[in-house]
Amino acid sequence: HVQLVESGGESVQVGESLRLSCAATAFTYSTLAWFRQSPGKEREGVAALDVGGGTSYADSVKGRFTISRDNAKNTVYLQMNSLKSEDTALYYCATGGSWPDFGYWGQGTQVTVS
């Protein structure tokens, strides 16, 4: 069983940057991903990092967000630049499976951009 704990979310101004972290008790041989959900909206896949190192992003964040991992720390990151108000959401990391059906999810970290 893998536990995921997100951190780094906070309230920032439009145009600022944040880096979210997701610490895992262990990395599985699986894609790592970030999702987000705003009130009244469906959960949206934001970024993914596959086992080969390939990355993919939602069109809404391409060029602004970067997903990366530190295997020594069992941590996956989401660097978010040029934040917009529409990026406001609860951000989750996930792993253990294949897109978009992951078996392990964190509790989320809130990002508010105003």
Backbone atoms as SQL, in Angstrom:
CREATE TABLE atoms (id INTEGER PRIMARY KEY, chain TEXT, resi INTEGER, resn TEXT, atom TEXT, x REAL, y REAL, z REAL);
INSERT INTO atoms VALUES
  (1, 'A', 1, 'HIS', 'N', 0.852, -1.194, 0.000),
  (2, 'A', 1, 'HIS', 'CA', 0.000, 0.000, 0.000),
  (3, 'A', 1, 'HIS', 'C', 0.885, 1.240, 0.000),
  (4, 'A', 2, 'VAL', 'N', 0.594, 2.192, -0.866),
  (5, 'A', 2, 'VAL', 'CA', 1.372, 3.415, -0.992),
  (6, 'A', 2, 'VAL', 'C', 0.568, 4.586, -0.447),
  (7, 'A', 3, 'GLN', 'N', 1.195, 5.387, 0.375),
  (8, 'A', 3, 'GLN', 'CA', 0.559, 6.614, 0.864),
  (9, 'A', 3, 'GLN', 'C', 1.200, 7.814, 0.197),
  (10, 'A', 4, 'LEU', 'N', 0.357, 8.777, -0.175),
  (11, 'A', 4, 'LEU', 'CA', 0.803, 9.994, -0.846),
  (12, 'A', 4, 'LEU', 'C', 0.378, 11.205, -0.026),
  (13, 'A', 5, 'VAL', 'N', 1.295, 12.127, 0.187),
  (14, 'A', 5, 'VAL', 'CA', 0.990, 13.332, 0.955),
  (15, 'A', 5, 'VAL', 'C', 1.451, 14.552, 0.168),
  (16, 'A', 6, 'GLU', 'N', 0.468, 15.372, -0.229),
  (17, 'A', 6, 'GLU', 'CA', 0.773, 16.582, -0.981),
  (18, 'A', 6, 'GLU', 'C', 1.056, 17.749, -0.042),
  (19, 'A', 7, 'SER', 'N', 1.833, 18.691, -0.515),
  (20, 'A', 7, 'SER', 'CA', 2.098, 19.914, 0.235),
  (21, 'A', 7, 'SER', 'C', 2.479, 21.016, -0.744),
  (22, 'A', 8, 'GLY', 'N', 2.504, 22.246, -0.238),
  (23, 'A', 8, 'GLY', 'CA', 2.951, 23.366, -1.056),
  (24, 'A', 8, 'GLY', 'C', 1.846, 24.279, -1.536),
  (25, 'A', 9, 'GLY', 'N', 0.609, 23.872, -1.369),
  (26, 'A', 9, 'GLY', 'CA', -0.476, 24.722, -1.803),
  (27, 'A', 9, 'GLY', 'C', -0.648, 25.923, -0.884),
  (28, 'A', 10, 'GLU', 'N', -0.988, 27.053, -1.476),
  (29, 'A', 10, 'GLU', 'CA', -1.244, 28.261, -0.705),
  (30, 'A', 10, 'GLU', 'C', -1.959, 29.282, -1.575),
  (31, 'A', 11, 'SER', 'N', -2.249, 30.438, -1.008),
  (32, 'A', 11, 'SER', 'CA', -2.888, 31.520, -1.754),
  (33, 'A', 11, 'SER', 'C', -1.823, 32.438, -2.330),
  (34, 'A', 12, 'VAL', 'N', -1.893, 32.675, -3.637),
  (35, 'A', 12, 'VAL', 'CA', -0.923, 33.529, -4.315),
  (36, 'A', 12, 'VAL', 'C', -1.649, 34.484, -5.258),
  (37, 'A', 13, 'GLN', 'N', -0.877, 35.422, -5.785),
  (38, 'A', 13, 'GLN', 'CA', -1.417, 36.381, -6.736),
  (39, 'A', 13, 'GLN', 'C', -1.263, 35.849, -8.165),
  (40, 'A', 14, 'VAL', 'N', -2.088, 36.355, -9.045),
  (41, 'A', 14, 'VAL', 'CA', -1.979, 36.021, -10.463),
  (42, 'A', 14, 'VAL', 'C', -0.559, 36.358, -10.952),
  (43, 'A', 15, 'GLY', 'N', 0.016, 35.424, -11.704),
  (44, 'A', 15, 'GLY', 'CA', 1.344, 35.617, -12.245),
  (45, 'A', 15, 'GLY', 'C', 2.465, 35.040, -11.407),
  (46, 'A', 16, 'GLU', 'N', 2.168, 34.680, -10.169),
  (47, 'A', 16, 'GLU', 'CA', 3.192, 34.119, -9.292),
  (48, 'A', 16, 'GLU', 'C', 3.385, 32.627, -9.558),
  (49, 'A', 17, 'SER', 'N', 4.344, 32.064, -8.845),
  (50, 'A', 17, 'SER', 'CA', 4.687, 30.647, -9.028),
  (51, 'A', 17, 'SER', 'C', 4.524, 29.889, -7.718),
  (52, 'A', 18, 'LEU', 'N', 4.315, 28.587, -7.837),
  (53, 'A', 18, 'LEU', 'CA', 4.267, 27.681, -6.698),
  (54, 'A', 18, 'LEU', 'C', 4.875, 26.359, -7.117),
  (55, 'A', 19, 'ARG', 'N', 5.439, 25.645, -6.148),
  (56, 'A', 19, 'ARG', 'CA', 5.864, 24.278, -6.402),
  (57, 'A', 19, 'ARG', 'C', 5.157, 23.360, -5.416),
  (58, 'A', 20, 'LEU', 'N', 4.375, 22.450, -5.954),
  (59, 'A', 20, 'LEU', 'CA', 3.712, 21.441, -5.140),
  (60, 'A', 20, 'LEU', 'C', 4.604, 20.218, -5.032),
  (61, 'A', 21, 'SER', 'N', 4.533, 19.573, -3.877),
  (62, 'A', 21, 'SER', 'CA', 5.277, 18.337, -3.640),
  (63, 'A', 21, 'SER', 'C', 4.317, 17.229, -3.260),
  (64, 'A', 22, 'CYS', 'N', 4.689, 16.026, -3.618),
  (65, 'A', 22, 'CYS', 'CA', 3.906, 14.849, -3.244),
  (66, 'A', 22, 'CYS', 'C', 4.892, 13.784, -2.780),
  (67, 'A', 23, 'ALA', 'N', 4.912, 13.538, -1.501),
  (68, 'A', 23, 'ALA', 'CA', 5.814, 12.552, -0.922),
  (69, 'A', 23, 'ALA', 'C', 5.112, 11.206, -0.843),
  (70, 'A', 24, 'ALA', 'N', 5.775, 10.187, -1.353),
  (71, 'A', 24, 'ALA', 'CA', 5.217, 8.836, -1.357),
  (72, 'A', 24, 'ALA', 'C', 5.991, 7.946, -0.399),
  (73, 'A', 25, 'THR', 'N', 5.293, 7.006, 0.214),
  (74, 'A', 25, 'THR', 'CA', 5.993, 6.046, 1.070),
  (75, 'A', 25, 'THR', 'C', 6.865, 5.134, 0.233),
  (76, 'A', 26, 'ALA', 'N', 6.504, 4.989, -1.038),
  (77, 'A', 26, 'ALA', 'CA', 7.319, 4.233, -1.983),
  (78, 'A', 26, 'ALA', 'C', 6.846, 4.574, -3.384),
  (79, 'A', 27, 'PHE', 'N', 7.756, 4.487, -4.337),
  (80, 'A', 27, 'PHE', 'CA', 7.361, 4.658, -5.726),
  (81, 'A', 27, 'PHE', 'C', 7.092, 3.272, -6.311),
  (82, 'A', 28, 'THR', 'N', 5.965, 3.136, -6.967),
  (83, 'A', 28, 'THR', 'CA', 5.685, 1.921, -7.713),
  (84, 'A', 28, 'THR', 'C', 6.167, 2.115, -9.142),
  (85, 'A', 29, 'TYR', 'N', 6.269, 1.030, -9.870),
  (86, 'A', 29, 'TYR', 'CA', 6.676, 1.135, -11.274),
  (87, 'A', 29, 'TYR', 'C', 5.433, 1.529, -12.055),
  (88, 'A', 30, 'SER', 'N', 5.139, 2.851, -12.024),
  (89, 'A', 30, 'SER', 'CA', 3.868, 3.329, -12.540),
  (90, 'A', 30, 'SER', 'C', 3.973, 4.808, -12.867),
  (91, 'A', 31, 'THR', 'N', 3.069, 5.236, -13.688),
  (92, 'A', 31, 'THR', 'CA', 2.962, 6.656, -13.986),
  (93, 'A', 31, 'THR', 'C', 2.659, 7.444, -12.716),
  (94, 'A', 32, 'LEU', 'N', 3.244, 8.628, -12.613),
  (95, 'A', 32, 'LEU', 'CA', 2.934, 9.587, -11.547),
  (96, 'A', 32, 'LEU', 'C', 2.130, 10.711, -12.182),
  (97, 'A', 33, 'ALA', 'N', 1.137, 11.195, -11.475),
  (98, 'A', 33, 'ALA', 'CA', 0.264, 12.193, -12.088),
  (99, 'A', 33, 'ALA', 'C', -0.234, 13.207, -11.069),
  (100, 'A', 34, 'TRP', 'N', -0.590, 14.357, -11.590),
  (101, 'A', 34, 'TRP', 'CA', -1.268, 15.396, -10.816),
  (102, 'A', 34, 'TRP', 'C', -2.627, 15.662, -11.454),
  (103, 'A', 35, 'PHE', 'N', -3.636, 15.773, -10.586),
  (104, 'A', 35, 'PHE', 'CA', -4.983, 16.133, -10.994),
  (105, 'A', 35, 'PHE', 'C', -5.401, 17.353, -10.188),
  (106, 'A', 36, 'ARG', 'N', -6.490, 17.989, -10.594),
  (107, 'A', 36, 'ARG', 'CA', -7.049, 19.078, -9.809),
  (108, 'A', 36, 'ARG', 'C', -8.561, 19.079, -9.955),
  (109, 'A', 37, 'GLN', 'N', -9.199, 19.663, -8.963),
  (110, 'A', 37, 'GLN', 'CA', -10.655, 19.766, -8.992),
  (111, 'A', 37, 'GLN', 'C', -11.083, 21.049, -8.318),
  (112, 'A', 38, 'SER', 'N', -11.938, 21.788, -9.011),
  (113, 'A', 38, 'SER', 'CA', -12.527, 23.012, -8.475),
  (114, 'A', 38, 'SER', 'C', -13.971, 22.732, -8.115),
  (115, 'A', 39, 'PRO', 'N', -14.543, 23.498, -7.194),
  (116, 'A', 39, 'PRO', 'CA', -15.945, 23.291, -6.813),
  (117, 'A', 39, 'PRO', 'C', -16.859, 23.369, -8.037),
  (118, 'A', 40, 'GLY', 'N', -17.712, 22.374, -8.177),
  (119, 'A', 40, 'GLY', 'CA', -18.664, 22.370, -9.265),
  (120, 'A', 40, 'GLY', 'C', -18.120, 21.870, -10.582),
  (121, 'A', 41, 'LYS', 'N', -16.842, 21.498, -10.600),
  (122, 'A', 41, 'LYS', 'CA', -16.228, 21.008, -11.838),
  (123, 'A', 41, 'LYS', 'C', -15.744, 19.577, -11.663),
  (124, 'A', 42, 'GLU', 'N', -15.598, 18.885, -12.793),
  (125, 'A', 42, 'GLU', 'CA', -15.066, 17.529, -12.756),
  (126, 'A', 42, 'GLU', 'C', -13.557, 17.572, -12.491),
  (127, 'A', 43, 'ARG', 'N', -13.063, 16.471, -11.957),
  (128, 'A', 43, 'ARG', 'CA', -11.628, 16.358, -11.751),
  (129, 'A', 43, 'ARG', 'C', -10.919, 16.373, -13.098),
  (130, 'A', 44, 'GLU', 'N', -9.828, 17.099, -13.166),
  (131, 'A', 44, 'GLU', 'CA', -9.099, 17.296, -14.419),
  (132, 'A', 44, 'GLU', 'C', -7.666, 16.798, -14.266),
  (133, 'A', 45, 'GLY', 'N', -7.218, 16.021, -15.221),
  (134, 'A', 45, 'GLY', 'CA', -5.822, 15.617, -15.238),
  (135, 'A', 45, 'GLY', 'C', -4.960, 16.786, -15.651),
  (136, 'A', 46, 'VAL', 'N', -3.905, 17.053, -14.904),
  (137, 'A', 46, 'VAL', 'CA', -3.054, 18.208, -15.153),
  (138, 'A', 46, 'VAL', 'C', -1.739, 17.809, -15.807),
  (139, 'A', 47, 'ALA', 'N', -1.073, 16.816, -15.243),
  (140, 'A', 47, 'ALA', 'CA', 0.246, 16.433, -15.745),
  (141, 'A', 47, 'ALA', 'C', 0.527, 14.981, -15.385),
  (142, 'A', 48, 'ALA', 'N', 1.349, 14.338, -16.204),
  (143, 'A', 48, 'ALA', 'CA', 1.714, 12.951, -15.950),
  (144, 'A', 48, 'ALA', 'C', 3.170, 12.730, -16.326),
  (145, 'A', 49, 'LEU', 'N', 3.793, 11.820, -15.579),
  (146, 'A', 49, 'LEU', 'CA', 5.186, 11.449, -15.825),
  (147, 'A', 49, 'LEU', 'C', 5.232, 9.933, -15.875),
  (148, 'A', 50, 'ASP', 'N', 5.552, 9.371, -17.048),
  (149, 'A', 50, 'ASP', 'CA', 5.493, 7.913, -17.171),
  (150, 'A', 50, 'ASP', 'C', 6.818, 7.281, -16.760),
  (151, 'A', 51, 'VAL', 'N', 6.838, 5.957, -16.747),
  (152, 'A', 51, 'VAL', 'CA', 8.006, 5.246, -16.224),
  (153, 'A', 51, 'VAL', 'C', 9.231, 5.451, -17.096),
  (154, 'A', 52, 'GLY', 'N', 9.025, 5.857, -18.350),
  (155, 'A', 52, 'GLY', 'CA', 10.147, 6.113, -19.237),
  (156, 'A', 52, 'GLY', 'C', 10.654, 7.544, -19.177),
  (157, 'A', 53, 'GLY', 'N', 10.002, 8.351, -18.357),
  (158, 'A', 53, 'GLY', 'CA', 10.408, 9.753, -18.241),
  (159, 'A', 53, 'GLY', 'C', 9.633, 10.702, -19.134),
  (160, 'A', 54, 'GLY', 'N', 8.723, 10.164, -19.915),
  (161, 'A', 54, 'GLY', 'CA', 7.914, 11.011, -20.769),
  (162, 'A', 54, 'GLY', 'C', 6.885, 11.783, -19.974),
  (163, 'A', 55, 'THR', 'N', 6.590, 12.978, -20.420),
  (164, 'A', 55, 'THR', 'CA', 5.622, 13.823, -19.718),
  (165, 'A', 55, 'THR', 'C', 4.484, 14.215, -20.654),
  (166, 'A', 56, 'SER', 'N', 3.342, 14.488, -20.059),
  (167, 'A', 56, 'SER', 'CA', 2.205, 15.007, -20.803),
  (168, 'A', 56, 'SER', 'C', 1.466, 15.993, -19.917),
  (169, 'A', 57, 'TYR', 'N', 0.817, 16.946, -20.549),
  (170, 'A', 57, 'TYR', 'CA', 0.162, 18.028, -19.822),
  (171, 'A', 57, 'TYR', 'C', -1.192, 18.351, -20.446),
  (172, 'A', 58, 'ALA', 'N', -2.087, 18.842, -19.606),
  (173, 'A', 58, 'ALA', 'CA', -3.337, 19.391, -20.101),
  (174, 'A', 58, 'ALA', 'C', -3.019, 20.639, -20.923),
  (175, 'A', 59, 'ASP', 'N', -3.809, 20.868, -21.946),
  (176, 'A', 59, 'ASP', 'CA', -3.568, 22.041, -22.795),
  (177, 'A', 59, 'ASP', 'C', -3.579, 23.336, -21.983),
  (178, 'A', 60, 'SER', 'N', -4.394, 23.369, -20.957),
  (179, 'A', 60, 'SER', 'CA', -4.556, 24.580, -20.167),
  (180, 'A', 60, 'SER', 'C', -3.309, 24.947, -19.364),
  (181, 'A', 61, 'VAL', 'N', -2.375, 23.999, -19.193),
  (182, 'A', 61, 'VAL', 'CA', -1.188, 24.280, -18.378),
  (183, 'A', 61, 'VAL', 'C', 0.111, 24.126, -19.154),
  (184, 'A', 62, 'LYS', 'N', 0.050, 23.704, -20.398),
  (185, 'A', 62, 'LYS', 'CA', 1.267, 23.522, -21.191),
  (186, 'A', 62, 'LYS', 'C', 2.072, 24.804, -21.265),
  (187, 'A', 63, 'GLY', 'N', 3.371, 24.641, -21.058),
  (188, 'A', 63, 'GLY', 'CA', 4.258, 25.796, -21.091),
  (189, 'A', 63, 'GLY', 'C', 4.351, 26.535, -19.772),
  (190, 'A', 64, 'ARG', 'N', 3.468, 26.212, -18.819),
  (191, 'A', 64, 'ARG', 'CA', 3.483, 26.887, -17.516),
  (192, 'A', 64, 'ARG', 'C', 3.810, 25.926, -16.373),
  (193, 'A', 65, 'PHE', 'N', 3.383, 24.683, -16.487),
  (194, 'A', 65, 'PHE', 'CA', 3.570, 23.692, -15.421),
  (195, 'A', 65, 'PHE', 'C', 4.601, 22.659, -15.855),
  (196, 'A', 66, 'THR', 'N', 5.352, 22.146, -14.884),
  (197, 'A', 66, 'THR', 'CA', 6.336, 21.104, -15.142),
  (198, 'A', 66, 'THR', 'C', 6.266, 20.051, -14.048),
  (199, 'A', 67, 'ILE', 'N', 6.139, 18.800, -14.451),
  (200, 'A', 67, 'ILE', 'CA', 6.143, 17.692, -13.497),
  (201, 'A', 67, 'ILE', 'C', 7.536, 17.069, -13.480),
  (202, 'A', 68, 'SER', 'N', 7.992, 16.699, -12.286),
  (203, 'A', 68, 'SER', 'CA', 9.300, 16.071, -12.161),
  (204, 'A', 68, 'SER', 'C', 9.296, 15.168, -10.931),
  (205, 'A', 69, 'ARG', 'N', 10.342, 14.363, -10.787),
  (206, 'A', 69, 'ARG', 'CA', 10.413, 13.456, -9.655),
  (207, 'A', 69, 'ARG', 'C', 11.831, 13.415, -9.101),
  (208, 'A', 70, 'ASP', 'N', 11.905, 13.101, -7.818),
  (209, 'A', 70, 'ASP', 'CA', 13.185, 12.863, -7.157),
  (210, 'A', 70, 'ASP', 'C', 13.100, 11.463, -6.559),
  (211, 'A', 71, 'ASN', 'N', 13.727, 10.510, -7.205),
  (212, 'A', 71, 'ASN', 'CA', 13.613, 9.120, -6.758),
  (213, 'A', 71, 'ASN', 'C', 14.232, 8.916, -5.380),
  (214, 'A', 72, 'ALA', 'N', 15.273, 9.648, -5.073),
  (215, 'A', 72, 'ALA', 'CA', 15.926, 9.487, -3.774),
  (216, 'A', 72, 'ALA', 'C', 15.005, 9.890, -2.635),
  (217, 'A', 73, 'LYS', 'N', 14.101, 10.822, -2.920),
  (218, 'A', 73, 'LYS', 'CA', 13.178, 11.314, -1.898),
  (219, 'A', 73, 'LYS', 'C', 11.770, 10.751, -2.059),
  (220, 'A', 74, 'ASN', 'N', 11.568, 9.894, -3.052),
  (221, 'A', 74, 'ASN', 'CA', 10.218, 9.371, -3.334),
  (222, 'A', 74, 'ASN', 'C', 9.212, 10.513, -3.418),
  (223, 'A', 75, 'THR', 'N', 9.580, 11.542, -4.141),
  (224, 'A', 75, 'THR', 'CA', 8.747, 12.734, -4.222),
  (225, 'A', 75, 'THR', 'C', 8.550, 13.144, -5.677),
  (226, 'A', 76, 'VAL', 'N', 7.338, 13.523, -5.994),
  (227, 'A', 76, 'VAL', 'CA', 7.020, 14.070, -7.304),
  (228, 'A', 76, 'VAL', 'C', 6.609, 15.529, -7.109),
  (229, 'A', 77, 'TYR', 'N', 7.008, 16.360, -8.030),
  (230, 'A', 77, 'TYR', 'CA', 6.769, 17.788, -7.919),
  (231, 'A', 77, 'TYR', 'C', 5.907, 18.297, -9.071),
  (232, 'A', 78, 'LEU', 'N', 5.256, 19.423, -8.837),
  (233, 'A', 78, 'LEU', 'CA', 4.563, 20.145, -9.897),
  (234, 'A', 78, 'LEU', 'C', 4.955, 21.615, -9.752),
  (235, 'A', 79, 'GLN', 'N', 5.824, 22.062, -10.652),
  (236, 'A', 79, 'GLN', 'CA', 6.216, 23.458, -10.685),
  (237, 'A', 79, 'GLN', 'C', 5.186, 24.210, -11.508),
  (238, 'A', 80, 'MET', 'N', 4.583, 25.221, -10.908),
  (239, 'A', 80, 'MET', 'CA', 3.511, 25.977, -11.562),
  (240, 'A', 80, 'MET', 'C', 3.944, 27.434, -11.679),
  (241, 'A', 81, 'ASN', 'N', 4.099, 27.893, -12.895),
  (242, 'A', 81, 'ASN', 'CA', 4.497, 29.280, -13.153),
  (243, 'A', 81, 'ASN', 'C', 3.361, 30.050, -13.820),
  (244, 'A', 82, 'SER', 'N', 3.457, 31.359, -13.779),
  (245, 'A', 82, 'SER', 'CA', 2.463, 32.231, -14.430),
  (246, 'A', 82, 'SER', 'C', 1.046, 31.809, -14.072),
  (247, 'A', 83, 'LEU', 'N', 0.807, 31.671, -12.790),
  (248, 'A', 83, 'LEU', 'CA', -0.495, 31.166, -12.335),
  (249, 'A', 83, 'LEU', 'C', -1.626, 32.104, -12.698),
  (250, 'A', 84, 'LYS', 'N', -2.755, 31.500, -13.018),
  (251, 'A', 84, 'LYS', 'CA', -3.961, 32.226, -13.388),
  (252, 'A', 84, 'LYS', 'C', -5.055, 31.930, -12.374),
  (253, 'A', 85, 'SER', 'N', -6.074, 32.762, -12.329),
  (254, 'A', 85, 'SER', 'CA', -7.169, 32.542, -11.385),
  (255, 'A', 85, 'SER', 'C', -7.854, 31.206, -11.659),
  (256, 'A', 86, 'GLU', 'N', -7.880, 30.794, -12.911),
  (257, 'A', 86, 'GLU', 'CA', -8.532, 29.519, -13.252),
  (258, 'A', 86, 'GLU', 'C', -7.719, 28.303, -12.819),
  (259, 'A', 87, 'ASP', 'N', -6.516, 28.512, -12.308),
  (260, 'A', 87, 'ASP', 'CA', -5.735, 27.413, -11.747),
  (261, 'A', 87, 'ASP', 'C', -6.143, 27.106, -10.304),
  (262, 'A', 88, 'THR', 'N', -7.008, 27.923, -9.742),
  (263, 'A', 88, 'THR', 'CA', -7.482, 27.693, -8.376),
  (264, 'A', 88, 'THR', 'C', -8.199, 26.347, -8.294),
  (265, 'A', 89, 'ALA', 'N', -7.730, 25.492, -7.406),
  (266, 'A', 89, 'ALA', 'CA', -8.301, 24.149, -7.287),
  (267, 'A', 89, 'ALA', 'C', -7.615, 23.404, -6.155),
  (268, 'A', 90, 'LEU', 'N', -8.194, 22.261, -5.830),
  (269, 'A', 90, 'LEU', 'CA', -7.547, 21.294, -4.941),
  (270, 'A', 90, 'LEU', 'C', -6.728, 20.367, -5.829),
  (271, 'A', 91, 'TYR', 'N', -5.442, 20.283, -5.572),
  (272, 'A', 91, 'TYR', 'CA', -4.529, 19.504, -6.401),
  (273, 'A', 91, 'TYR', 'C', -4.191, 18.184, -5.712),
  (274, 'A', 92, 'TYR', 'N', -4.284, 17.105, -6.484),
  (275, 'A', 92, 'TYR', 'CA', -4.024, 15.756, -5.983),
  (276, 'A', 92, 'TYR', 'C', -2.901, 15.110, -6.785),
  (277, 'A', 93, 'CYS', 'N', -2.109, 14.287, -6.124),
  (278, 'A', 93, 'CYS', 'CA', -1.199, 13.427, -6.873),
  (279, 'A', 93, 'CYS', 'C', -1.734, 12.003, -6.832),
  (280, 'A', 94, 'ALA', 'N', -1.322, 11.219, -7.806),
  (281, 'A', 94, 'ALA', 'CA', -1.816, 9.855, -7.924),
  (282, 'A', 94, 'ALA', 'C', -0.768, 8.980, -8.582),
  (283, 'A', 95, 'THR', 'N', -0.839, 7.676, -8.260),
  (284, 'A', 95, 'THR', 'CA', 0.056, 6.711, -8.885),
  (285, 'A', 95, 'THR', 'C', -0.531, 5.323, -8.710),
  (286, 'A', 96, 'GLY', 'N', 0.175, 4.324, -9.212),
  (287, 'A', 96, 'GLY', 'CA', -0.281, 2.953, -9.026),
  (288, 'A', 96, 'GLY', 'C', -1.374, 2.581, -9.995),
  (289, 'A', 97, 'GLY', 'N', -1.035, 2.516, -11.270),
  (290, 'A', 97, 'GLY', 'CA', -2.028, 2.169, -12.275),
  (291, 'A', 97, 'GLY', 'C', -1.680, 2.863, -13.564),
  (292, 'A', 98, 'SER', 'N', -2.659, 3.040, -14.412),
  (293, 'A', 98, 'SER', 'CA', -2.436, 3.718, -15.673),
  (294, 'A', 98, 'SER', 'C', -3.477, 4.804, -15.840),
  (295, 'A', 99, 'TRP', 'N', -3.137, 5.797, -16.616),
  (296, 'A', 99, 'TRP', 'CA', -4.006, 6.949, -16.826),
  (297, 'A', 99, 'TRP', 'C', -5.362, 6.514, -17.369),
  (298, 'A', 100, 'PRO', 'N', -6.483, 7.047, -16.806),
  (299, 'A', 100, 'PRO', 'CA', -6.569, 7.898, -15.619),
  (300, 'A', 100, 'PRO', 'C', -6.956, 7.129, -14.360),
  (301, 'A', 101, 'ASP', 'N', -6.842, 5.816, -14.405),
  (302, 'A', 101, 'ASP', 'CA', -7.305, 4.961, -13.303),
  (303, 'A', 101, 'ASP', 'C', -6.154, 4.568, -12.395),
  (304, 'A', 102, 'PHE', 'N', -5.925, 5.382, -11.381),
  (305, 'A', 102, 'PHE', 'CA', -4.848, 5.134, -10.440),
  (306, 'A', 102, 'PHE', 'C', -5.399, 4.562, -9.134),
  (307, 'A', 103, 'GLY', 'N', -4.571, 3.744, -8.517),
  (308, 'A', 103, 'GLY', 'CA', -5.021, 3.098, -7.297),
  (309, 'A', 103, 'GLY', 'C', -4.723, 3.875, -6.038),
  (310, 'A', 104, 'TYR', 'N', -3.754, 4.767, -6.092),
  (311, 'A', 104, 'TYR', 'CA', -3.345, 5.516, -4.906),
  (312, 'A', 104, 'TYR', 'C', -3.497, 7.012, -5.153),
  (313, 'A', 105, 'TRP', 'N', -4.134, 7.664, -4.179),
  (314, 'A', 105, 'TRP', 'CA', -4.386, 9.097, -4.278),
  (315, 'A', 105, 'TRP', 'C', -4.022, 9.756, -2.967),
  (316, 'A', 106, 'GLY', 'N', -3.526, 11.007, -3.058),
  (317, 'A', 106, 'GLY', 'CA', -3.314, 11.788, -1.867),
  (318, 'A', 106, 'GLY', 'C', -4.593, 12.505, -1.461),
  (319, 'A', 107, 'GLN', 'N', -4.514, 13.258, -0.376),
  (320, 'A', 107, 'GLN', 'CA', -5.671, 13.979, 0.133),
  (321, 'A', 107, 'GLN', 'C', -5.848, 15.345, -0.521),
  (322, 'A', 108, 'GLY', 'N', -4.824, 15.833, -1.174),
  (323, 'A', 108, 'GLY', 'CA', -4.936, 17.103, -1.884),
  (324, 'A', 108, 'GLY', 'C', -4.318, 18.271, -1.143),
  (325, 'A', 109, 'THR', 'N', -3.934, 19.279, -1.897),
  (326, 'A', 109, 'THR', 'CA', -3.427, 20.531, -1.338),
  (327, 'A', 109, 'THR', 'C', -4.068, 21.674, -2.122),
  (328, 'A', 110, 'GLN', 'N', -4.563, 22.678, -1.387),
  (329, 'A', 110, 'GLN', 'CA', -5.344, 23.747, -2.000),
  (330, 'A', 110, 'GLN', 'C', -4.452, 24.843, -2.577),
  (331, 'A', 111, 'VAL', 'N', -4.736, 25.187, -3.823),
  (332, 'A', 111, 'VAL', 'CA', -4.074, 26.316, -4.479),
  (333, 'A', 111, 'VAL', 'C', -5.140, 27.353, -4.809),
  (334, 'A', 112, 'THR', 'N', -4.932, 28.573, -4.342),
  (335, 'A', 112, 'THR', 'CA', -5.862, 29.658, -4.621),
  (336, 'A', 112, 'THR', 'C', -5.098, 30.801, -5.272),
  (337, 'A', 113, 'VAL', 'N', -5.554, 31.208, -6.444),
  (338, 'A', 113, 'VAL', 'CA', -4.894, 32.279, -7.197),
  (339, 'A', 113, 'VAL', 'C', -5.887, 33.428, -7.368),
  (340, 'A', 114, 'SER', 'N', -5.508, 34.591, -6.891),
  (341, 'A', 114, 'SER', 'CA', -6.431, 35.732, -6.988),
  (342, 'A', 114, 'SER', 'C', -5.689, 37.015, -7.342);
